[in-house]
Amino acid sequence: MPAPRVRVYIATSIDGYIAGPDDDLSWLPEADATTEEPGGATEVDPGALDYEDFIAGVGALLMGRRTCDVVRGFDVPWPYGDRSVLVATTRQLDADPPATVRAVAGPISELVEKAKEAAGEADVYLDGGTMIRQAAELDLIDDLTITIAPIALGAGISLFGGMTRRYPLEILSHSGFAWGMVQIRARLDRRS
């Protein structure tokens, strides 16, 4: 049985921010299937990976506390269904977290192993800037799907900012995506 993969699926601004100041996500287009792109276009490259197809292969999520708090603040039902969600935190979770959510603490390598155990035969979805950077530093990520929005934010939460070393990527594919965005699928380039 193959081990679960640790995967990232995230959007960034063209200057590499995953959120603006104060966790602002208003720059992201609405993910409403009934909404057309500007100009009426709705086509996406067939090579692009949409969220529904990505999440279908996920058995567990590992995210940072800040990411969990932001997601819980959305005015939508809990988006991860009955998947296990491990939240890296040293503090108690806010009142009434969804039943599938549990707090975990420890080094990123241990947290990834816990997430893999929770995922069973499915993949682990790694989310949150700090979690992604820590896992990247230790080469714990199997693949990344990064969708780049055509906007520069100038400030906010950086996807890779603050890493202590280079993280060379091998681009596996690139695709046009909805609303003028570009999606790249990549993995660590182990040749460098």
FENUR-V485681 format. One record per residue. N is the residue number from 0. RES is the residue in one letter. PHI is phi in degrees with one decimal (none if undefined). Layout:
n->{N | N}
res->{RES | RES}
phi->{PHI | PHI}
This chain:
n->{0 | 1 | 2 | 3 | 4 | 5 | 6 | 7 | 8 | 9 | 10 | 11 | 12 | 13 | 14 | 15 | 16 | 17 | 18 | 19 | 20 | 21 | 22 | 23 | 24 | 25 | 26 | 27 | 28 | 29 | 30 | 31 | 32 | 33 | 34 | 35 | 36 | 37 | 38 | 39 | 40 | 41 | 42 | 43 | 44 | 45 | 46 | 47 | 48 | 49 | 50 | 51 | 52 | 53 | 54 | 55 | 56 | 57 | 58 | 59 | 60 | 61 | 62 | 63 | 64 | 65 | 66 | 67 | 68 | 69 | 70 | 71 | 72 | 73 | 74 | 75 | 76 | 77 | 78 | 79 | 80 | 81 | 82 | 83 | 84 | 85 | 86 | 87 | 88 | 89 | 90 | 91 | 92 | 93 | 94 | 95 | 96 | 97 | 98 | 99 | 100 | 101 | 102 | 103 | 104 | 105 | 106 | 107 | 108 | 109 | 110 | 111 | 112 | 113 | 114 | 115 | 116 | 117 | 118 | 119 | 120 | 121 | 122 | 123 | 124 | 125 | 126 | 127 | 128 | 129 | 130 | 131 | 132 | 133 | 134 | 135 | 136 | 137 | 138 | 139 | 140 | 141 | 142 | 143 | 144 | 145 | 146 | 147 | 148 | 149 | 150 | 151 | 152 | 153 | 154 | 155 | 156 | 157 | 158 | 159 | 160 | 161 | 162 | 163 | 164 | 165 | 166 | 167 | 168 | 169 | 170 | 171 | 172 | 173 | 174 | 175 | 176 | 177 | 178 | 179 | 180 | 181 | 182 | 183 | 184 | 185 | 186 | 187 | 188 | 189 | 190 | 191}
res->{M | P | A | P | R | V | R | V | Y | I | A | T | S | I | D | G | Y | I | A | G | P | D | D | D | L | S | W | L | P | E | A | D | A | T | T | E | E | P | G | G | A | T | E | V | D | P | G | A | L | D | Y | E | D | F | I | A | G | V | G | A | L | L | M | G | R | R | T | C | D | V | V | R | G | F | D | V | P | W | P | Y | G | D | R | S | V | L | V | A | T | T | R | Q | L | D | A | D | P | P | A | T | V | R | A | V | A | G | P | I | S | E | L | V | E | K | A | K | E | A | A | G | E | A | D | V | Y | L | D | G | G | T | M | I | R | Q | A | A | E | L | D | L | I | D | D | L | T | I | T | I | A | P | I | A | L | G | A | G | I | S | L | F | G | G | M | T | R | R | Y | P | L | E | I | L | S | H | S | G | F | A | W | G | M | V | Q | I | R | A | R | L | D | R | R | S}
phi->{none | -68.6 | -70.8 | -60.3 | -86.4 | -100.3 | -127.0 | -115.1 | -135.6 | -153.1 | -109.1 | -135.5 | -74.5 | -65.1 | -97.2 | 87.9 | -97.9 | -93.1 | -156.0 | -81.1 | -55.3 | 58.3 | 61.8 | -66.3 | -116.5 | -65.1 | -75.6 | -79.1 | -67.4 | -62.4 | -91.0 | -106.9 | -62.1 | -86.7 | -88.6 | -85.2 | -69.4 | -54.5 | 86.5 | 85.8 | -73.1 | -130.4 | -78.1 | -128.4 | -51.3 | -63.8 | -81.0 | -72.7 | -105.7 | -85.2 | -59.5 | -61.2 | -68.5 | -63.7 | -67.2 | -61.7 | -95.5 | -99.3 | -103.7 | -153.8 | -117.3 | -124.8 | -138.2 | -78.2 | -60.6 | -61.8 | -61.6 | -60.0 | -62.0 | -65.1 | -62.9 | -66.9 | -81.1 | -66.4 | -90.8 | -142.0 | -62.0 | -51.7 | -80.2 | -107.5 | 56.7 | -97.5 | -70.5 | -67.2 | -123.7 | -99.5 | -110.8 | -75.7 | -161.1 | -106.0 | -108.8 | -66.1 | -67.9 | -60.6 | -56.4 | 53.2 | -67.8 | -54.0 | -59.6 | -87.4 | -97.2 | -141.9 | -81.7 | -136.8 | -143.2 | 137.4 | -64.3 | -56.9 | -62.5 | -69.2 | -65.5 | -63.4 | -63.5 | -62.0 | -66.1 | -63.2 | -61.6 | -68.2 | -76.9 | 65.8 | -90.8 | -89.4 | -90.2 | -104.1 | -97.1 | -97.0 | -136.8 | 108.5 | -54.9 | -64.6 | -63.0 | -64.5 | -61.8 | -62.4 | -67.7 | -63.9 | -57.5 | -105.5 | 57.0 | -96.5 | -99.3 | -85.4 | -156.7 | -127.5 | -116.0 | -118.5 | -104.7 | -100.9 | -87.8 | -80.9 | -149.6 | -103.9 | -94.3 | 81.8 | -162.7 | 138.7 | -100.6 | -82.1 | -68.1 | -116.8 | -60.1 | 92.9 | -65.9 | -92.0 | -150.6 | -72.9 | -129.0 | -70.2 | -113.4 | -102.4 | -78.1 | -88.3 | -162.9 | -141.7 | -145.2 | -73.6 | -130.4 | -59.6 | 58.4 | 76.1 | -83.9 | -121.4 | -112.2 | -116.5 | -115.9 | -146.0 | -146.9 | -57.9 | -85.5 | -78.8 | -77.2 | -90.9}
